[in-house]
Each structure stands twice: as C-alpha cells, then as structure tokens.
Amino acid sequence: MTTHRTRCLLAVLAVCTTWMGCESNTPRNPDAGTPPDASVPDASVPDASVSEDWDGTYVPLEETDEWDYLDPGRFAACGFIFPGDGGTGPACGSPESFDLSSCESSTLGQLSPSGIYAAAQRGDVINLFLLTTNFTISADGGRESHDGDPIVQKQVDSQGFYVASQRTRADGGTFLTAYAGCKAESVQRFTGCYQTCTNGGARRTWGTFEGVRLQRFDEPESSGGLTLVSEHRVGLGFPSDLYVAKNHAYVVSQNDADTGATGGLSVFDVTDRAHPILRKTISLTGDSSWNGVWARGDGLYITSTKWGVLVYDISNPADPQLVRTLPGSAASVHTVVVDGERLYAMDIRNNRVLMYDVKEPLQPLLLGAYSVPGGEYLSGIPHDAFAYQNRLYINQMGLGYYVVDVADPANPKPLGAYTYAVENNWSHTNVVGTFAGRTIAFEGGEVDGAYLRVLDVTDPAKIVKIGEARMRTQTSIHNMVLVGKRLYVTWYADGVRVFDVANPTQPKQIAHYNSFRDSDPGRTEGLLVGAIGIRVPGDGYVYSVDVTRGLLILHEP
C-alpha cells in the first residue's frame, strides 16, 4: 500500500501534454484584485501572543527520540518455539511457533474481530523500534490486509488473537509476518509477539509489540466544545490541505496511488457552515497532485509537483481561474506559506525556499531563494516553514529545524539550527509566537511516535527544548495552527487536538475531536491516516480535512 509519506516524498513530475495554462504566464485579468482580506490571517498575525501565565523561566529538556528513546523492555511475556537441533519443530510464523504459556490469553476476547489496528514493534535480538505496522481485519468478509499485504490466516475470538499476512517478493520468494496476542489491557490496547519469515521457513526477525485499535474507544468523540457542525466528502484524490477565504473552503488533494483517483482542487461554499456546497472541482491534465494551499486577497496559491506554485484568481471565489505558475519552470513545491506581503514556497525538488513579493496577489515577484546546506531530495529537503518577524523557520526534514534571517530576501542569513542528537526524528511542521517576551516555536515530526516539541528560539544560535506533548506512539502529527494562546494540531488517527499553551513549557490539552472511524467507507490502515489539514480563520469555526471523511467544520472551542 502506498503510504502518505510516500505521497509526500515520491512525487513524480508528469509530462505536460494538454495541460491548460502551459502556453502562457500572462494574467487573464491583470487589473483584477482587491486588497487582502484582513479577516484572513497571514502566517504570523494570529501568533504574536504575550502570556501572563508564564514568567519566561524554564528547565531545559533533553532531546529524545520520537519513541521516547528509552527502551521500555519487552512489551509482553510471550516467547517463541524455535526448531531443535534436528531442524524439527513448528513452522516459522505458525500459531504453534509462539509460546503463550505465560500469557493471559483469556483477556484477548475483549478485542474486536473487525477494525483497524496499529502495532509498535520492539525486536528481541536488536532492541530497536521499527516503523509502526498496521492491519485491517473483518469478521463479515470485508477487506483485510496488513500494510497492504493480504492476510492469509487469522484467529480473533475469545480463544486468542492471531493474524498472519504474506507477500510474494519480486524474486518469487515469500515474506510472512505473524502476530500473536498475549494480553489485552482493554478493548483499546493489547500486547503480544511477532515474527517475520522468508520463503516459508527462515525466521528473519522476532520480538514483541504493543497494539492499539486506531479508533479511540477510551475517550468521547469530542471534548471542550470542539463539536462537529458539518462534513462533506472530497471526491478528488487524497485530500491533504485547505484554506478558508471569502466564505469558501479551498481543499487540495494529491493523486491517490492506491485508488488511481486524480487529485486537484475542490471549492466549497461555506456561507452556511452547517451545509457546505461544492461549487467547483479543478484537475489539470498532467499536473493534479496538489498538497498545499494559501490565499491572499484575490490570489489563491496551490503547490504543484510539476510547476511549483499555481496562482489562481479568486475574485469570484466560487470560480477560481488560473493566471500563472511560479517560478514558471520545472519545480516541485510541497508547501507554501504567506506572511504579510511575502510568499514562501518549499521547492523540494531543488532543495530551496523561493521567496516572492505578493503585494499584488496575482502578480508575484521573485525576490530570492535560500537553500539549507547539505539538503538533498528525500532526506533533507524543506518540507514546511513558518515566517515570523523577518525570520523563516524551516522544517528541513531529516536534517533538523533551521532559522534564517529573511529581512533582505536577496541575501538570506542563516542564524541557527536545532539538529537531532538521536535517530528517527523528522522535522515536518512548525508555528512560532511570542510568550513572556520570548520567541517560542512549536514543532513536530511526521513519523511513528512524533510528538510536539516546544523550543525557545529567541536566540537561534542557542535553541533550547523547553516543553513537549505526546499522544499514542502509533500516531503522528501533521499540521498545526497557533491562535493566541491556543495551539490546534491535526494528529492523524488521534484527530484534532487543542492545547492551552499560555505556559508553553506545559502544553495542556483542552479540547479534541476524534475524526478517525474505521467503519468510514474507504478507510484504510496506515500511520498517516485521519485528520491532516487545519485552519482557524477567526470566524468561530475550526476547519479540518480528514483523508477519508473530507472537509470537517467544527465549532471553535
């Protein structure tokens, strides 16, 4: 199965054949335009918060791995029955090859025989956390798979929990993965042992796991007043981001490799928040895998894997019209952010951040570019960024988190970086604000166990971690928005989470909405599933995108 991480990193440029707009970069109506809508925030406007709940002091925290970095030991008391000296014994991965004599198997009857589960693995031979593995099972003949591989054997009932999948390799061999439950703590969590086997016999890896049902049954659907107002499915591709302006929600989607569905733009009229109306969809031949979106005045900026940034005229908000592309030559832009009269575009193909003047929203002017040294495609590229007080805070993926002075965009100056002392960390997204006179950044990754870091970036040359917040190990952060003293985070299968960060050293969750339901039509397993995009424009509502359910409009808590 193609994961969202693959969608993010392996965007392939398509050939432009009959794509509309290739022939000209001239605006269709160069005079069209209105002043930017002051009610729609740019990057830094809602984030200049001054806290009365914190005096600016803190205790520096040690940087840790996304998985706590501390080895918790084996998850379960189960073991394995290995072949004897004569090579006889149960086949690798078979139910008989697990030693469950020390387990509390009777507790496993709590687990549902239908649902989507995720398991965090720890190897017995090498005490190393592996990527979270996911599987879907069904008691009524529905779809079943394990990380996209077919499930070939299972037993999920009051007698135990056993699931095995098998993949046929390119060389004709087989790869079997098997899980046996040992103890269930609740309907939500259980532990057990796993094995991977090649060609029907050779045991490759083995260890223990902690499994969870991805749909949350240990808390209500919502809390803190963050309740659902309406939802509307998105028919285009894999929805990934949205922007709200002029009483319209602009939802962008990537091409979906799993279903073959084409991505593009879906335009929703949200004048009546309880009843969104789909006004228009746009897909361009050869270029329809769109991941990020922002707006300023009559300009709508959509990231493109082929041309960089597509500039649409939304003077008629229900009917966007393409006017130009940026930079007008081959580029693969993943995300875009607007701060005042400045637009920043993250060109992941060329490892650079492009900077534009958007005083005239439909006629951007290139001001400069910046590249973090050492970056390269698929490892250390600029995935996202946040602009604040003439500084650009760049999420440079595997390389870390970088701060650049962009007061003079023609001559950007690196100021400092927060690089990770441990493996498996991945800088993905961030927002920045002012608290007690100090500049504070909230930063997160997009990997197993990704958690919220709070960083003091007042002196970029000496960035200090001062706080953190975590959810389940089997889930990941995606995007975040800072509004005053509230931080809104889309946490994939853990939904939308709202934190009071008046004291940034101690983020306190005050509201949540669980969007992930494994019964939703089209829902699949994976780490990066659930709530993905979020905007809080200040109209009393929170707008989010769930990769399966589509546009969600929630009451602002």
Beta strands, then each sheet from edge to edge (+ up, - down):
strand 1: 79-80
strand 2: 98-99
strand 3: 115-123
strand 4: 133-137
strand 5: 145-146
strand 6: 149-157
strand 7: 160-168
strand 8: 174-184
strand 9: 189-198
strand 10: 202-213
strand 11: 222-223
strand 12: 228-232
strand 13: 238-245
strand 14: 248-254
strand 15: 264-269
strand 16: 277-282
strand 17: 293-296
strand 18: 299-304
strand 19: 308-313
strand 20: 321-327
strand 21: 333-339
strand 22: 342-347
strand 23: 352-357
strand 24: 365-370
strand 25: 384-388
strand 26: 391-395
strand 27: 401-405
strand 28: 413-418
strand 29: 429-435
strand 30: 438-444
strand 31: 452-456
strand 32: 464-469
strand 33: 480-483
strand 34: 486-490
strand 35: 496-500
strand 36: 508-513
strand 37: 531-535
strand 38: 541-546
strand 39: 550-555
sheet 1: 1+ 2-
sheet 2: 3+ 4- 5+ 6- 7+ 8- 9+ 10- 3+
sheet 3: 11+ 36- 35+ 34- 33+
sheet 4: 12+ 39- 38+ 37-
sheet 5: 13+ 14- 15+ 16-
sheet 6: 17+ 18- 19+ 20-
sheet 7: 21+ 22- 23+ 24-
sheet 8: 25+ 26- 27+ 28-
sheet 9: 29+ 30- 31+ 32-
end
